[in-house]
Amino acid sequence: MALGPRLDLRQSQSLVMTPQLQQAIKLLALSNLELDAYLAEALEGNPLLDTAAPDEGGGPDETVEAASAPETAPPDTDAALASDAGTADDLDVDFAEERFHHDSASDSVGLSGGDGEGVDFDSFAEAEGTLHDHLLSQVGERFSGLEAMVAGQIVALIDEAGYLRADLAELARRLGVPLALVEAVLAGIQSFDPSGVGARDLAECIAIQAREADRYDPAMATMIAHLDLVARGAFPQLKRICGVDDEDLADMIRELRGYDPKPGLRFGGGTAQAVVPDLYVRRTAKGWAVEVNSGTLPRLLVNRRYYNELAAGAAAKSKAWLSEQLAGANWLVRALDQRQRTIVKVATEIVKQQEGFFLNGVAHMRPLTLRQVAEEIGMHESTVSRVTSNKYLSCARGLFELKYFFSSGISATEGDGAVSAEAVKSRIRALIEAEDAKTILSDETIAQKLAAEGHDIARRTVVKYREAMGYGSSVQRRRQKALAG
């Protein structure tokens, strides 16, 4: 074998993601609100893009007209991922026979003003102050000088639940002040609103609230010092330690349950943001109709007249740049249209597969996977995953994330049928909610009841589902029922 430089020719195939393909994939994964922010940036970056009201036309005589077919069609994102992908024509959904419109939330609830605009309830909401802001406002009223500085440092170390997570001795050393001063300032902060703020543990938080309620007598102090016994439901031992009878103990526990273990959580970090649906589903005389919520998106148009005006007296380089902007604007409009069609196609298949849920509720939900939907509509599984990511569907039964309709299946004890895991969770929730203090069901009993109803489910699966829904064990639930009683 000779050693030396030489030239070789080789052929190979590789998948190259063009910028347009990357943009199309990104558009699929965005929710309507995220897409609105994305389009706002696109409008700033491309002078040929413009917006119009939903009722504006796109006729040729208007200053702004809708984009026509682009010189280069946007890449079919699914075709780049799988050879059996659907084309843009396959994604078309015809609602011409019976179409409904949901351009805003007011269309669903029937509230609108005289000008046709829906009532914006969010405009009445005022940003809620944080816990730290609330405490600092009280610091200014109570302390001054060096004490105010120490108080500000302590407030900064209080977590969102209202607890102080710091060592006072270390804080005093870091600030270069006496420990007695830090303790005195903390005592003042613990008298702030909300009651119980600034405590270093649960017992101290409850004790502060009991003092303000003038209920911190020796018996209550003893109970607060033995909260572990309260949690275990050791009532005979508590009566003996506190020196009270059954009636007094019941009053003390009732008083204890009225205190807030996390007083800081009353304060949020800002205005709560309502979830806006990306899709609307309604049952019609001819079946189920699915429509994208266009009220959250601007209608994107291409200003061709502005392009002609700029291109008339532009230099060669400027014309090349304008042509590039025009092609990008046309492509974006077509890509948005393909995105909407893809979303509607996926959502329509989900509604078809889960028709039992839309008709009769969660108990009739079927097990469903991304692969099943992808095979039915001729798309790649990853495309369906992007479409269902961070998107919500509004129907007569409420607002649901599209991912909610995908769940594993629980096999039936008889036959080949299966039921969705969400349906089984719903049944477990119903069984637990129906309990009383005398009929607490163990996990084994719940599994046996489900088996009697035709669900082949193991006890450990019941435990997993119960814990996922936030329910305690049978012992914990029995203790809670006893405390509540």
HUWOUR-V518944 format. One record per backbone hydrogen bond with DSSP energy under -0.5 kcal/mol. CO is the residue of the C=O (numbers start at 1). NH is the residue of the N-H. E is the energy in kcal/mol with one decimal. If there is no record, write none. Layout:
# HUWOUR-V518944
<<CO;NH;E> <CO;NH;E>>
This chain:
# HUWOUR-V518944
<<14;16;-0.7> <15;17;-0.5> <16;18;-0.9> <18;22;-2.5> <19;23;-2.2> <20;24;-2.4> <21;25;-2.4> <22;26;-2.0> <23;27;-2.3> <24;28;-1.5> <25;29;-1.2> <26;30;-0.8> <27;30;-0.6> <31;35;-2.7> <32;36;-2.0> <33;37;-1.5> <34;38;-2.0> <35;39;-2.8> <36;40;-1.7> <37;41;-1.5> <38;42;-1.9> <39;43;-2.5> <40;44;-1.4> <41;45;-1.8> <42;46;-1.6> <45;47;-0.5> <46;49;-1.5> <48;303;-2.9> <50;301;-3.3> <52;299;-0.9> <53;56;-2.0> <59;62;-1.3> <63;65;-0.5> <63;305;-0.8> <65;302;-1.0> <75;77;-1.0> <76;80;-1.6> <78;81;-1.0> <78;82;-2.1> <82;85;-1.0> <87;91;-0.9> <88;91;-0.5> <89;92;-1.3> <93;95;-0.7> <102;295;-0.6> <104;107;-1.3> <105;108;-1.2> <105;109;-1.4> <106;110;-1.6> <106;111;-0.9> <110;112;-0.5> <113;116;-1.6> <117;113;-3.3> <119;121;-1.1> <120;123;-1.0> <121;124;-1.5> <122;125;-1.1> <130;134;-2.1> <131;135;-2.4> <132;136;-2.6> <133;137;-1.8> <134;138;-1.0> <135;139;-1.9> <136;140;-1.8> <137;141;-0.6> <138;142;-1.6> <139;143;-2.9> <144;147;-1.1> <144;148;-0.6> <145;149;-1.6> <146;150;-2.3> <147;151;-2.8> <148;152;-2.3> <149;153;-1.7> <150;154;-2.2> <151;155;-2.6> <152;156;-1.7> <153;157;-0.7> <154;157;-1.0> <155;158;-1.4> <157;165;-1.6> <159;162;-1.7> <161;264;-2.5> <162;198;-2.8> <162;199;-0.6> <163;159;-2.8> <163;165;-0.7> <164;166;-0.8> <166;168;-0.6> <167;171;-2.3> <168;172;-2.7> <169;173;-2.2> <170;174;-2.3> <171;175;-2.2> <172;176;-1.3> <172;177;-1.9> <178;182;-1.4> <179;183;-2.4> <180;184;-2.2> <181;185;-2.4> <182;186;-2.4> <183;187;-2.1> <184;188;-1.6> <185;189;-2.2> <186;190;-2.4> <188;191;-1.2> <189;192;-2.1> <190;196;-0.6> <194;197;-1.7> <196;199;-1.1> <199;164;-2.6> <201;205;-2.0> <202;206;-2.6> <203;207;-2.4> <204;208;-2.3> <205;209;-1.6> <206;210;-2.3> <207;211;-2.3> <208;212;-2.0> <209;213;-1.5> <210;215;-3.0> <210;216;-0.6> <211;214;-1.4> <215;217;-1.7> <217;221;-2.8> <218;222;-2.1> <219;223;-2.1> <220;224;-2.6> <221;225;-1.7> <222;226;-0.6> <223;226;-1.2> <224;227;-0.9> <226;229;-0.9> <226;230;-1.2> <227;231;-2.5> <228;232;-1.5> <229;233;-0.8> <229;234;-2.4> <230;233;-0.7> <233;235;-2.0> <234;238;-1.9> <235;239;-2.7> <236;240;-1.8> <237;241;-2.3> <238;242;-3.0> <239;243;-1.4> <239;244;-1.4> <245;249;-2.4> <246;250;-2.3> <247;251;-2.0> <248;252;-2.4> <249;253;-2.5> <250;254;-2.2> <251;255;-2.3> <252;256;-2.6> <253;257;-2.3> <254;258;-0.7> <255;258;-0.8> <256;259;-1.4> <259;261;-0.7> <260;263;-0.5> <262;265;-1.5> <263;266;-1.3> <264;267;-1.6> <272;274;-0.6> <275;277;-0.5> <278;293;-2.5> <279;394;-2.6> <280;291;-2.3> <282;289;-2.9> <284;287;-1.3> <287;284;-4.0> <289;282;-2.1> <291;280;-2.7> <292;294;-1.4> <293;296;-0.9> <294;297;-1.3> <298;300;-0.8> <299;52;-1.2> <301;50;-2.5> <301;303;-0.5> <302;65;-0.9> <302;304;-1.4> <303;307;-1.4> <304;308;-2.6> <305;309;-2.1> <306;310;-2.2> <307;311;-2.7> <308;312;-1.3> <309;313;-0.7> <311;314;-0.7> <315;319;-2.6> <316;320;-2.0> <317;321;-2.0> <318;322;-2.7> <319;323;-2.5> <320;324;-1.9> <321;325;-2.3> <322;326;-2.5> <323;327;-2.5> <324;328;-2.2> <325;329;-2.4> <326;330;-2.7> <327;331;-2.4> <328;332;-2.3> <329;333;-2.1> <330;334;-2.1> <331;335;-2.8> <332;336;-2.4> <333;337;-1.9> <334;338;-2.4> <335;339;-2.2> <336;340;-2.3> <337;341;-2.1> <338;342;-2.4> <339;343;-2.5> <340;344;-2.4> <341;345;-2.2> <342;346;-2.4> <343;347;-2.8> <344;348;-2.5> <345;349;-1.6> <346;350;-2.1> <347;351;-2.5> <348;352;-2.0> <349;353;-2.6> <350;354;-2.5> <352;355;-0.9> <354;357;-0.8> <354;358;-1.6> <355;359;-1.9> <356;360;-3.0> <356;361;-0.5> <357;361;-2.1> <361;364;-1.7> <362;365;-1.8> <365;420;-1.8> <368;407;-0.9> <369;373;-1.6> <370;374;-2.7> <371;375;-2.6> <372;376;-1.8> <373;377;-1.9> <374;378;-0.9> <374;379;-2.3> <378;86;-0.6> <380;383;-0.6> <380;384;-1.7> <381;385;-2.0> <382;386;-1.9> <383;387;-2.3> <384;388;-2.1> <386;389;-0.9> <388;391;-0.8> <391;402;-2.5> <392;278;-2.2> <392;279;-1.6> <393;400;-2.7> <394;281;-2.5> <395;398;-1.6> <398;395;-2.5> <400;393;-3.7> <401;404;-1.7> <402;405;-1.2> <403;406;-1.7> <405;407;-0.6> <407;368;-1.7> <408;421;-2.3> <409;411;-0.5> <410;419;-2.3> <411;456;-2.6> <417;412;-1.9> <419;410;-3.4> <420;424;-1.7> <421;425;-2.5> <422;426;-2.2> <423;427;-1.8> <424;428;-2.4> <425;429;-2.6> <426;430;-2.0> <427;431;-2.2> <428;432;-2.3> <429;433;-2.6> <430;434;-1.3> <432;435;-1.5> <436;439;-1.3> <442;446;-2.3> <443;447;-2.3> <444;448;-2.1> <445;449;-2.3> <446;450;-2.3> <447;451;-2.2> <448;452;-2.1> <449;453;-1.1> <450;455;-2.7> <451;454;-1.3> <454;413;-1.3> <454;456;-0.6> <455;457;-1.4> <458;462;-1.7> <459;463;-2.2> <460;464;-2.0> <461;465;-2.5> <462;466;-2.8> <463;467;-2.5> <464;468;-2.0> <465;469;-1.5> <466;471;-2.2> <467;470;-1.1> <473;477;-2.7> <474;478;-2.2> <475;479;-2.1> <476;480;-2.3> <477;481;-2.4> <478;482;-2.0> <479;483;-2.4> <480;484;-2.6> <481;485;-2.0>>
